[in-house]
Amino acid sequence: MNPAKHFHVLIGAPTLADHLPEGPCVVIDADEGCLQRLRGDLDQFPHHHPCVLLCAAVSAESSQPLQWFSYNDARFDGILSPELRSRSVPNLICLQQQTLNGRTLADLLDQAVLPIEEYQTGHLVLRQGDPMAVLSSAGSWMDTLQIVELAGPDLPDCWGGIAGRYLEPLGFRLQQAGQVWQRPSTQMLRLLLEKLQDQREQLVVERDDQMNGRRQLAERLDQQSTDHRDELAQLRETMHEQIASINLSREQVIVERDELKQHLSNLEAMHEQALLEHRREWDQERQRWQEREAEWNRQLRQEELMAGASAAQMNLLTDLVARWLADQSDQ
């Protein structure tokens, strides 16, 4: 990690990469053209530390509309109109006036995501815009700032007194007339320790919350385990009852099956016996019919013989009568 003592926040882009301070840098400028020129110079002369370029105008509140004036000298770009600047800089020309949606310094620094170590403190360099909007929108980043510098040509005169009254209650001391304020290293160490203490307390709270959450989770799991055991016991009891009922039903079914088998066997025996008796009766009846038929055939043959004998007798009598009659006629 970068061993530089400070990370740097520049409000207003310098012209050349060589003008960037040593250490990680965030450069914020409302003019994309200025950032493009700096980006092109960085391509040729790379900075030895992380450097993030952001196009934005810093305001006290997020999305706050700002009347922004751009001049032929970008160091004077900001919220002050040409009428207010013409007195001190007569050759200054306003190139453009536009309304920009501002962003807070805290949001921009959060977006930059610089790799900053705990021991690194911030150096804020104000080169354009509204210094008070920048300072009031720094949020928790203000605790990490050790140096605030008004580097614009007219910023110390225009904003020095107001900035001083804002910074001095925060522990900053004027180091260079109206231009540089700095916190003592002991105070930064104390702020760092307070920050670490706050982080520690927050970690303790998070740890306690996690432990409470784990305890509650363990209690829920224990309760669920108890409920699960109770459900298993109930299911086991129900299963045993169902098995006992099934076994009883099975035994009853087996008994009924055996009874049905015995009944079927009895029915089969009775059927077989009835079939044998019926067959025997049938054979007897057939034999009786056969005997009757034979008797009828015998009687029929006797009658036929008797009829034949009668016919022979009749024919003989007929012949005798015929002969008698013949003999009578001859006489």
C-alpha positions in Angstrom: 0.0 0.0 0.0 1.1 3.6 -0.7 3.2 4.8 2.2 2.3 8.5 1.7 1.2 10.3 4.8 -1.9 12.0 3.2 -4.5 11.4 0.6 -5.4 14.4 -1.4 -8.7 15.9 -2.6 -8.4 18.6 -5.2 -11.5 20.8 -6.0 -10.4 22.1 -9.4 -8.1 20.2 -11.7 -4.4 21.3 -12.1 -3.1 21.8 -15.6 -0.3 19.2 -15.4 0.1 15.8 -13.8 3.3 17.1 -12.2 1.2 19.5 -10.1 -0.5 16.6 -8.4 0.7 16.1 -4.8 2.4 12.9 -3.7 -0.1 10.3 -2.6 -3.6 9.0 -3.6 -5.6 11.8 -5.3 -9.2 12.6 -6.0 -9.6 15.4 -8.6 -13.1 17.0 -8.8 -13.8 19.6 -11.5 -17.0 20.9 -13.0 -15.4 21.3 -16.4 -14.9 18.0 -18.3 -12.4 19.7 -20.6 -10.0 20.5 -17.8 -10.2 16.8 -16.7 -9.6 15.6 -20.2 -6.4 17.8 -20.4 -5.2 16.4 -17.1 -6.1 12.8 -18.1 -4.1 13.3 -21.4 -1.1 14.5 -19.4 -1.4 11.6 -17.0 -1.3 9.2 -20.0 2.2 10.6 -20.8 3.4 11.2 -17.2 1.6 8.6 -15.0 1.0 9.5 -11.3 2.7 7.0 -9.0 -0.3 6.7 -6.8 -4.0 6.0 -7.4 -5.7 9.0 -9.0 -9.5 9.3 -9.6 -11.0 12.1 -11.8 -14.6 13.1 -11.2 -16.6 15.7 -13.2 -19.0 17.5 -10.7 -19.7 20.7 -9.0 -19.7 20.4 -5.2 -22.8 21.7 -3.4 -23.9 21.7 0.2 -26.8 19.3 -0.6 -27.1 16.5 -3.1 -28.7 17.5 -6.4 -28.8 21.2 -5.4 -29.0 23.5 -8.4 -26.0 25.8 -8.8 -25.5 28.9 -10.9 -22.0 28.1 -12.3 -19.8 30.6 -14.0 -16.9 29.6 -16.2 -14.1 32.1 -17.0 -11.2 32.4 -19.3 -9.1 31.5 -16.2 -10.5 28.2 -14.8 -9.1 29.0 -11.4 -12.0 31.5 -10.9 -14.7 29.1 -12.0 -17.5 28.9 -9.4 -20.6 30.5 -8.1 -19.4 34.1 -8.0 -20.8 36.2 -10.8 -18.6 38.4 -13.1 -20.0 41.5 -11.3 -18.5 40.3 -8.0 -15.2 39.4 -9.6 -14.7 42.4 -11.9 -13.5 44.5 -9.1 -10.6 42.4 -8.1 -9.8 40.8 -11.6 -10.6 43.4 -14.3 -9.4 41.2 -17.2 -11.5 38.2 -16.2 -14.0 37.2 -18.9 -17.1 35.0 -18.2 -17.3 32.4 -21.0 -20.4 30.5 -19.9 -23.1 30.6 -17.3 -25.1 27.4 -16.6 -27.1 25.6 -14.0 -25.5 22.5 -12.6 -26.9 19.9 -10.3 -24.4 19.8 -7.5 -23.1 16.7 -5.5 -21.9 16.6 -1.9 -18.2 16.0 -1.2 -19.1 12.9 0.9 -20.9 11.3 -2.0 -18.0 12.0 -4.4 -15.4 10.6 -2.0 -17.5 7.5 -1.4 -17.7 7.1 -5.2 -14.0 7.4 -5.6 -13.2 4.4 -3.4 -9.5 5.3 -2.8 -7.3 2.6 -1.2 -6.7 4.6 2.0 -5.0 3.2 5.1 -6.1 4.1 8.6 -3.0 6.2 9.3 -3.5 8.3 6.1 -5.1 11.7 6.7 -6.7 14.0 4.2 -5.4 17.1 2.5 -8.2 19.2 0.9 -7.1 21.6 -1.7 -9.8 24.1 -2.8 -9.0 25.6 -6.2 -12.5 26.6 -7.4 -16.2 26.7 -6.4 -17.8 27.4 -3.0 -15.4 26.4 -0.2 -18.2 26.4 2.4 -20.3 24.1 0.4 -17.4 21.7 0.1 -16.6 21.8 3.8 -20.2 21.5 5.0 -20.9 18.5 2.7 -17.8 16.5 3.7 -19.8 14.5 6.2 -17.8 11.9 8.2 -14.8 12.6 5.9 -14.2 15.8 7.8 -12.8 13.8 10.7 -10.1 12.4 8.3 -9.1 15.8 7.0 -5.9 17.3 8.6 -5.1 20.1 6.1 -7.5 22.5 4.3 -5.9 24.7 1.8 -7.5 27.6 -0.1 -5.4 27.5 -3.3 -7.4 29.6 -5.6 -6.1 33.1 -6.4 -9.0 34.9 -4.8 -10.3 32.3 -2.4 -8.3 33.4 0.7 -9.6 37.0 0.3 -13.2 35.9 -0.5 -13.6 32.9 1.8 -10.7 32.9 4.3 -12.6 34.5 7.2 -15.7 32.4 6.8 -13.7 29.2 6.3 -11.6 30.0 9.4 -14.7 30.5 11.6 -16.0 27.1 10.4 -12.7 25.2 10.7 -11.3 26.6 14.1 -14.1 24.9 16.2 -13.2 21.7 14.5 -9.6 21.9 15.8 -7.9 23.5 12.7 -5.3 26.1 13.3 -4.3 28.8 10.7 -0.8 28.0 9.4 -0.6 30.4 6.5 -2.5 33.7 6.5 -6.0 33.0 5.2 -4.8 30.1 3.1 -3.9 26.9 5.1 -5.5 25.4 8.2 -4.1 22.3 9.8 -5.0 20.1 12.7 -2.2 19.0 15.1 -1.1 15.4 14.7 -2.1 14.8 18.3 -5.6 15.8 17.6 -5.7 13.6 14.4 -4.4 10.8 16.5 -7.2 11.4 19.0 -9.8 11.6 16.2 -8.3 8.4 14.8 -8.5 6.7 18.2 -12.1 8.0 18.6 -12.9 6.6 15.2 -11.3 3.3 16.0 -13.2 3.3 19.3 -16.5 4.0 17.5 -15.6 1.2 15.1 -14.8 -1.0 18.0 -18.1 -0.1 19.7 -19.9 -0.7 16.4 -18.2 -4.0 16.0 -19.1 -4.9 19.6 -22.7 -4.0 18.8 -22.6 -6.0 15.6 -21.0 -8.9 17.5 -23.7 -8.7 20.2 -26.3 -8.6 17.5 -24.8 -11.6 15.8 -24.5 -13.4 19.1 -28.1 -12.5 19.9 -29.1 -13.6 16.5 -27.1 -16.9 16.9 -28.7 -17.4 20.3 -32.1 -16.8 19.0 -31.3 -19.1 16.0 -30.0 -21.7 18.4 -33.2 -21.4 20.5 -35.3 -21.7 17.4 -33.3 -24.7 16.3 -33.7 -26.2 19.8 -37.4 -25.6 19.7 -37.6 -26.9 16.2 -35.6 -30.0 17.3 -37.9 -30.5 20.3 -40.9 -30.1 18.1 -39.4 -32.5 15.6 -38.7 -35.0 18.3 -42.2 -34.7 19.6 -43.6 -35.1 16.1 -41.3 -38.1 15.5 -42.5 -39.7 18.8 -46.1 -39.0 17.9 -45.5 -40.4 14.4 -43.8 -43.4 15.9 -46.7 -44.0 18.3 -49.2 -43.6 15.5 -47.1 -45.9 13.3 -47.0 -48.5 16.1 -50.8 -48.2 16.5 -51.3 -48.5 12.7 -48.9 -51.6 12.6 -50.8 -53.2 15.5 -54.1 -52.5 13.8 -52.7 -53.8 10.5 -51.4 -56.9 12.3 -54.8 -57.4 13.9 -56.6 -56.9 10.6 -54.1 -59.3 9.0 -54.8 -62.0 11.6 -58.5 -61.5 11.1 -58.0 -61.7 7.4 -55.9 -64.9 7.8 -58.7 -66.4 10.0 -61.3 -65.4 7.5 -59.2 -66.7 4.7 -58.7 -70.1 6.4 -62.5 -70.2 7.1 -63.2 -69.4 3.5 -60.7 -72.0 2.4 -62.4 -74.6 4.7 -65.8 -73.5 3.5 -64.7 -73.8 -0.1 -63.2 -77.2 0.5 -66.4 -78.3 2.1 -68.4 -76.9 -0.8 -66.1 -78.7 -3.2 -66.5 -81.9 -1.3 -70.3 -81.4 -1.1 -70.3 -80.6 -4.8 -68.2 -83.7 -5.6 -70.5 -85.8 -3.5 -73.6 -84.3 -5.1 -72.0 -84.9 -8.5 -71.3 -88.5 -7.7 -74.8 -89.1 -6.4 -76.3 -87.4 -9.4 -74.1 -89.4 -11.7 -75.1 -92.6 -9.9 -78.8 -91.7 -10.1 -78.3 -90.8 -13.8 -76.6 -94.2 -14.4 -79.4 -95.9 -12.6 -82.1 -94.0 -14.5 -80.3 -94.7 -17.7 -80.1 -98.4 -16.8 -83.8 -98.4 -16.0 -84.6 -96.7 -19.4 -82.4 -99.2 -21.1 -84.2 -102.1 -19.4 -87.5 -100.5 -20.3 -86.4 -100.0 -23.8 -85.3 -103.7 -24.0 -88.6 -104.8 -22.5 -90.5 -102.6 -25.0 -88.4 -104.1 -27.8 -89.1 -107.6 -26.6 -92.8 -106.9 -26.3 -92.7 -105.3 -29.7 -91.0 -108.3 -31.2 -93.6 -110.6 -29.6 -96.4 -108.5 -30.9 -94.9 -108.6 -34.3 -94.5 -112.4 -34.1 -98.1 -112.7 -32.9 -99.2 -110.3 -35.7 -97.3 -112.4 -38.2 -98.9 -115.6 -36.8 -102.3 -114.0 -37.0 -101.7 -112.9 -40.5 -100.6 -116.4 -41.5 -103.6 -117.8 -39.9 -105.8 -115.3 -41.7 -104.2 -116.1 -45.0 -104.7 -119.8 -44.3 -108.3 -119.3 -43.5 -108.7 -117.1 -46.5 -107.2 -119.8 -48.7 -109.5 -122.4 -47.1 -112.6 -120.3 -47.6 -111.5 -119.6 -51.1 -111.1 -123.3 -51.8 -114.4 -124.1 -50.2 -116.2 -121.6 -52.2 -114.5 -122.9 -55.3 -115.5 -126.4 -54.4 -119.1 -125.3 -53.9 -119.2 -123.5 -57.2 -118.0 -126.7 -59.0 -120.8 -128.7 -57.5 
